[in-house]
């Protein structure tokens, strides 16, 4: 559910009523008064804020969703935020596909409906399935206009409209009144009869695929930026860091009140002494409150350092003949390329909780060069399959408590696949039986070794290790306790 199509029943709906940058830095104006938002860059951030709101219980709708799926909690939160910012006349649809979100939005507008709808909800699914051919072809023409504006390769707007008219006449002759009645039609058949563009639209209709969607990102202002002309050229990061810290403070002054602007990416445009230039992206995994870390700016400088180490050595490889000094940095420009702007209405409503919601885990992720993964117990008795990265299928409630209890007794470090080892020579060394399980015999094809007896013991280095013996008497190391 990463895309949000939003409009209003009011004819004068504009940026003065709703600024999409309040929710995401990536959005486009689809038509006058209609906005399309890409929530992927800020999805974890808003999921976390929704969870904080639900846990605080300050709102009945989000509180009632506590314990429900993350999707439902986030939808309740966004419904509250959008209603607060836009009023009761807003029309909003969330879907995994921008095309289907726009189709459902048009159905709501045609029927005079308002409110927030998710495609996961039965009402959302019905909106798409109840769309008429008139809506489908009208939206197809709007996509075609955007394709023409973005310069889609080998696309001719007049040819597309002629092929669309031919397809419209064909469905009328066949007596098919809605696109939902033609879902059995293979996409390749559409391509052969009506061309590649209508084929893509039909793929978006019958699948979650939206490859090739014509995004035209909205730029409502020149990016916030600061420039620096160095008194003397700089080569090493230890000399660059202190000067860059000063420029981070200058950016904070331009961003305004602390918490109002949260940054997702910066662009560091450096100019070398030989007049060559290089753009270095500085990205944050979650919206970063830059003013909150003034004056040390630890997070931003760490990400700048990682980007510097990745980019500058390659730029200097060709400077051997000229001398490394020719690739010293003479000036730079620091530009905010992506941010979300938290408006006063949202700060008044959620301000205290949003400050409390800046948890340490997300701060840590913003400071590390790699992303962190969270793991959870699954409904699986085999240890190497008993955990997964958080997301996906739900653990069945009947097994959840017992699996968590078993998981707490197992070591934190588990090898993805057991490692063969010799039979322990001294079974009296802190030896204790843990559990017996049955392996997935259909996976190995050998039912004779499906039994596993697990033990905890100390190895020669006095480390607590987790070992097991299979039905054939072979021994394996499967994990370590410390």
Secondary structure, 3 states (H helix, E strand, C coil): CCEEEEEECCCCCCCCCCCHHHCCCEEEEEECCEEEEECHHHHHHHHHHHHHHHHHCCCHHHHHCCCCCHHHHHHHHHHHHHHHHHCCCEEEEEECCHHHHHHHHHHHHHCCCCEEEECCCHHHHHHHHCCEHHHHHHHHHHHHHHHHHHCCCCCCHHHHHHHHHHHHHHHHHHCCCEHHHHCCCCHHHHHHHHCHHHHHHHHHHHCCCCCCCCCCCCCCCCCCEEEEEEEEEECCHHHHHHHHHHHHHHHHHHHCCCCCEEEEEEEEEEEECCCCEEEEEEEEEEEECCHHHCCCCHHHHHHHHHHHHHHHHHHHHHHCCCCHHHHCEEEEEEEEEEEEECCHHHHHHHHHHHHHCCCHHHHHHHHCCCCCCCEEECCCCCHHHCEEECCCCCCCHHHHHHHHHHHHHCCCEEEEEEEEECCCCCCCCCCEEEEEEECCHHHHCCHHHCEEEEEEEECCCCCEEEEEEECCCCEEEEEECC
